[in-house]
Amino acid sequence: MSTLAFAQTDERMERDIKVAEGVLSSLIKQQLEKDAWFPISVEGTYRSGYGITFSVPNFSNFPMNYMVTPRAPMAPRVHVQGGQGFGYTYSIETDEEGDVITEELRGKAVEEMEEAEEQMANAKQRMAEAEVAMRESEREMQRSLNGVTVVRSGAREKDKEELNKMLTEAAKTFLADYSSILSQLKPDERIIITNRATNEGGNRYWRFMGDEKRFFLSIEANGTDIKQYQTNKLTREQFVAKVKVVESEVLNERVQDLELLTTIIDRLYQPDLSKTFFTEQNTYYERLKDFGAIYHMQVFSSNQMERGYFTMPTQSAQKVTEEERNKKVKELYPTFEKELKENILEYGRTIKSLKPEESLVFNVRLTKCKECGIPSTIEITTKASVLSDYMSGKLDRNAALAKMEVKKGPNQ
């Protein structure tokens, strides 16, 4: 297939998904009737070789939910004014992520330059301190969110099972009657409709108050069944019966072996041990009843210095240009993915709290690297049975690694 044909296919898929988002949103509103006065946000994403995932609101949790799109507080603009009568200034302005977007020095008196440079160094030191505080604040936001989503009090009283039934009915109607909109879907791919929040596209997540139960729902149809139904090889009843529905409860209790794995992963990906990317020890997990455990992790490749330079701690590299950094990030990514799978296998096999049919999932947000061609996210999934079979010797290392499923988000 030519490059032009590929581009046209991608454009068609993107258009189809946008149309399908509107259809699914409308079907959900119809199911909720008068309680759906708030916007029903549906977000679809396509992963080649895997399929299309539609993320929808988690209605069963709305009354207790706090929803936020975390944004790191802006590092303060640093402004240094020169001595009286000399009229020089030095200023640094940063964006939300602490990146320098303007840097300017003006002066009339050459003899005052040394003093200005000293002030510049002090200003940059304050910026570095602000960046550390900024990252700490971002972690704090994961613990206490500050935006409240309000719903009609009538919805608050609705039975959560009934709400999940409504979403399931809307999803099944969409899959049976409107999946033909997604004409580019391949037979070996699937359509998933889920109310489990993801980290993609804005780092959204939920927080729940007290001991309130939380639920995760997933409705899935594979491409082969969809094609058979569309070509009248399956009746509607037969097709709907093949739609897979999984409902899981998010458990609040701490689990010792899952906690230990968090500690191990955070330690392995500290700059002194990792040879690729590193974390800031902010890995956390969710335990989903009858589903497994999902770990959320964010990795970095560098720290930014002054004037657009970077340090890369895992590479012992100082004062690296952005071009050099990006080249190195592209080189390191395949090794990072390979080693992460190996670490999940080696250290995940010690987990005893998961049932054989449950899954261990690592959802990783990757280092920022514009136009590097690496994924923005990666999700690695393995069944607990694979880990136990590897532990007992029923599977060798290569066979166990081959059973791990890797899903990659859109390229940066």
Helices and strands as residue ranges (DSSP letters): H 3-32, G 33-35, E 43-47, E 51-55, G 59-64, E 66-68, E 78-81, E 89-94, E 100-106, G 110-112, H 113-143, H 153-157, H 160-177, G 179-181, E 190-194, H 200-203, E 205-207, E 214-222, H 223-230, H 236-242, E 244-251, H 256-268, E 284-288, E 292-298, E 303-304, G 306-308, E 310-312, G 313-315, E 317-320, H 322-348, E 359-365, E 377-383, H 384-392, H 397-402, E 405-408
